Amino acid sequence: MPGPHALLRPALNALACGLLAGCSQAPTIAMFGAYFPGWLFCIAGGIVLALIAQALLARRPSLWLPPLPTFLTLATLFSCVFWLLFFKP
């Protein structure tokens, strides 16, 4: 019966292969002769949509939400949605 270390090496090799497979291509966008990482555009779009959504939520007096956590949560949510829509993994 093999010891616990006999299964450790193949498991680590599989984990390394899985992690390195994601590094095959960087999602960049050519703009004005330079390549920008795609996450910059996703964050910018997320911040803009979070500002709009927070302004719409602030107009409702019956619904009070703490501004900073609400903004950070909405910006993260919209940024991740943009990433999934435009840069599918």
Secondary structure as UniProt FT lines:
FT   HELIX           4..21
FT   TURN            22..23
FT   STRAND          28..31
FT   TURN            32..33
FT   STRAND          34..37
FT   HELIX           38..58
FT   TURN            61..62
FT   HELIX           67..86
//
